[in-house]
Amino acid sequence: MRPILEQLQARRDEAYLGGGQKRIDAQHGKGKLTARERLEVLLDAGSFEEYDMYVTHRAVDFGMAGQKIAGDGVVTGWGTINGRQVYVFSQDFTVLGGSLSETHAQKICKIMDMAVRNGAPVIGLNDSGGARIQEGVASLAGYAEVFRRNAEASGVIPQISVIMGPCAGGAVYSPAMTDFIFMVRDSSYMFVTGPDVVKTVTNEIVTAEELGGAGTHTKKSSVADGAYENDIETLEHVRLLFDFLPLNNRDKPPLRPFHDDPARLEARLDTLIPDSSSKPYDMKELILAIADEGDFFELQENFAKNIITGYIRLEGQTVGVVANQPMVLAGCLDIDSSRKAAKFVRFCDAFNIPILTLVDVPGFLPGVAQEYGGVIKHGAKLLFAYSQATVPMVTLITRKAYGGAYDVMASKHIGADVNYAWPTAEIAVMGAKGATEILYRSELGDTEKIAARTREYEERFANPFVAAERGFIDEVIMPHSSRKRIARAFASLRGKQVDARWRKHDTIPL
Amino acid sequence: MAIKKILIANRGEIACRVIKTARKMGIATVAVYSDADREALHVQMADEAVHIGPAPSNQSYIVIDRILDAIRQTGADAVHPGYGFLSENAAFAAALEKEGVAFIGPPVGAIEAMGDKITSKKIAAEAGVSTVPGHMGLIEDADEAVRIAAKIGYPVMIKASAGGGGKGMRIAWNDTEAREGFQSSKNEAKNSFGDDRIFIEKFVTQPRHIEIQVLGDKHGNTLYLGERECSIQRRNQKVIEEAPSPFLDQATRKAMGDQAVALAKAVGYHSAGTVEFIVDGNRNFYFLEMNTRLQVEHPVTELITDIDLVEQMIRIAADEKLAFGQADVKLNGWAIESRLYAEDPYRNFLPSIGRLTRYRPPAEGAHEDGTIVRNDTGVYEGGEISMYYDPMVAKLCSWGPDRTAAIEAMGRALDDFEVEGIGHNLPFLSAVMQNGRFREGRLTTAFITEEFPDGFHGLAPDTAAARGMAAVATLINDRLQRRATKISGTIGNHRRVVGREWVVALGSEAIAVTFAQEGDASRITFADGGTASIHSDWLPGQTHATFFVDEMPMGVKVDKIGYSLRLRWRGIDVIARVREPRVAELAKLMPVKLPPDTSKMLLCPMPGLITAIAVAEGDTVEAGQALATIEAMKMENILRAERKAVVKRVAVPVGAGLAVDEVIMEFE
């Protein structure tokens, strides 16, 4: 029997070599790891179970019959991250440039189907030159099979894409339909059409990095949720994120032992709000003070910085945080911040992750660019996402909650379960100055009178008590007790159940 | 007279310091505060507090009438001025006298006499105090200059009367140099200042700053409480002080003390005062000036004499007699003071303002090993370091039976001091405690410029320190990894097993280790076979803990940044990455990236209105310096320099409305 075992070993060894040592060296020369090396970093040591190692393509045109390499440019299977199951595929650039053939696509589809059936997330490591041109429409069909599965798996299991090399043309649409995209700085790019085509069509001269590098997608387009220095750091951060996510939509968010007193008081929060309401402060300090162990995994950190999104844990369990950031554009809502937060809220709601909303919002950003850009519809996305969410929701207003933005930011009226405010909260239709200028237009010439009116308005409305008197705020809390109060609020909501009326699906304002 | 209520005409740590002693003596206290200090610690600590005006001190803390109003309002019968502000203001002392309120400080005459540099030198010389030898009169020619120089004794400094900024200044070590120096100084002085008058004085080599604490009552008793050495200075700002001085012998101490007392008596001094001397490499000492107030660095004297100087000042002001004589003053052990400044050592000590998001001083009082830690401060966690006052955050003092013990205690106390939210000099202070020359006590006032000629960029760990840090990182990693495997939802029987082999990357150095749990402690084995035991109570989330590495306590600050750890200890600040050996091997394939090229332009980060431009074309700006202010959504946002640069062009005027990414200024 030994020769047969040796034969298997030989076939495995051949498959492990992918496109051969020369191409592996070239991949390393670019500062990139190979497909299997990446899985070694991503998964727990020794946990990877590979499938379809011997699959090869069936094409014969353009001399393809002589270019069959075991695995056909993608490594698939499952493994664990800290002991929790995950399905993975990792494209192998050393095999025909990682190009996607019919069989390559079939391998991906197979593990996606298994992931959905078994309720475990999929992580895709993308490093591919695109469609395998030699296969023509068969390759395109392969993409489409993957796309359809991305859509079907959406909201059932978390899907994470990591872009670790080129990802162009139709290939971008699979990551685009997943829940998270991470990129490697300087060695990955994503675009629908490359710099050459762009130059021909629009005469714009642009490099691949400028057009679709990590900088572009984390700061300008918001296509990516984060970018890291190299392959290893990127995969390590994916491991960190994975620990926050439930395995599927029937699962609860994971629970982990924690070493931080849920009743921890933070005296420093009593001085977080500056004397003047026109002075900014860093909302991240509050997030870190509330979080277990000060641990916060931020998403889209460099895009629409006027709103902060990311995950913390409270009593060991994942909570999604949406927070206005007064340090940037006074924390206002605009097109970008509304879209960013809406996407985040939808994911949390789909996967049973409770949502904490921290509010200091002066309103929507005025401007021609905003209106022309459709701020109405984009703002509505966030309003819709919150209104529809059924996960436990706790809201804390630290300072401003003005106008329509008050309604949007997880107010009681649109479905938040527990709404707290600090005594520094100002819940009103608008700031005192603006309000008096409208209410007392006839007195505008008299600065003294207007000042008195402004003071009067401030005293009446620049506080949380008008809202609290109506029950829109459940309790006005001491800033130093925020962690304790919020942790207890979420604890009280663990049994929350909402029955949804049957419908095929909603019609969110896209 | 008995003092019942003291108003402290000051703020910050010294106000808190005075309140502590007053409370101990059963005396009521009144704080005064400006707009910027409404929530300050001294206001919270005092029995009463009076608002005295806007934030700038020239509209509040140093306005005599405001203080007098506060006194009348509260019925305070005495005033302690602290240091700075009105503490050496004769008019203030006189005004209090007129008001019938006790001034807890020296008599008006003494303040006046010592307040003038020339008068004070004259009085000192008359009182038999050693002053820097020199010739004040006009010098005719080079021959006379040589004669005078020889009489003073080389080396000498030849200076232009009108001089400044090093111009017209020469040091001569012999007759030839004196002759040449005189000529060139004269020429330079004539050209630069149009005034060629020259004088010559002794040039003090290897200068140290050593000062004598004096204390006198109103009944003619004056004594000295030993010395303090304050040679560790940066741009004439004292950074580290100690008592006693590692340089003085008993004879010199007594000679300096006697002269200081003689000077105090000559001006009818009472209360606490300090006579500053400059001391050369041969222990020759020369009078510099007398400070007629409580010094910032007084705690080191208190620690070695066990005398509460503020209490003595209050008793003296209440006409009490000193309860002890010179023979009762015993210097016991060694004390060191480190001044914690809100100055960023990595950014050329640029002042830093902002919120103290974390402020956890080390435990005060007597420690098990017999050392003492004391921390004088006026801040608290969540408080604000404002731009209006001096940037001192705290004075951390340590006491030990000898100098080495005091230095070690200071090193540990600095490790245990957590300050976040602002840039501060803690790592620099730690580095000085590690400095070989400091530990040997070979100090001069040029210590910092000589030992840190290129500024301070953090200490690089030596082999032993690197192993200690690697052991700490490995222990932390083991706890984090083990906890990570305890997540819910794992597939049973196939849980992740945390390995024992790790590679710790500290900066660019990779250290391979094997980790083994042995009872309560753990053992780290290094690749070369060396081992270290380690134990600690550290748990995930703690930002500071003591790690016992081979039973040596290391107080390490720990910050988890993504998958890596930032560790800070003894002036070392490193990023540690702990990885499985296979991952560490793959990590070697990762490209080494140069820091990103920060653009040479300041771009507008948000649509807004430029409300201020803080620099002009041609200015050199330091990293962190304010460049411009943008008002957006009714909020003021200050834009700061990312690094040192010269402003080439300011592209927009104040009042301009800008869109995102518009150029505000360009750098060279």
Interface residues (C-beta under 8 A of the other chain):
Chain A: H28 G31 L33 E37 E40 V41 D44 A45 S47 T80 N82 G83 R84 Q85 R185 D186 S187 E229 N230 D231 I232 E233 E236 H237 R239 L240 D243 P246 L247 D251 K252 P254 L255 R256 P257 F258 H259 D260 A267 R268 L269 D270 T271 L272 D275 S278 K279 P280 Y281 D282 E285 D292 E293 G294 D295 P326 M327 V328 L329 A330 C332 P362 L365 G367 G431
Chain B: R38 E39 R355 L356 T357 R358 Y380 E381 G382 G383 E384 R483 A484 T485 K486 I487 S488 G489 T490 I491 H494 R495 R496 G499 L539 P540 G541 Q542 T543 K560 G562 Y563 R579 E580 R582 V583 L586 A587 L589 M590 P591 K593 P605 M606 P607 A632 M633 K634 M635 E636 N637
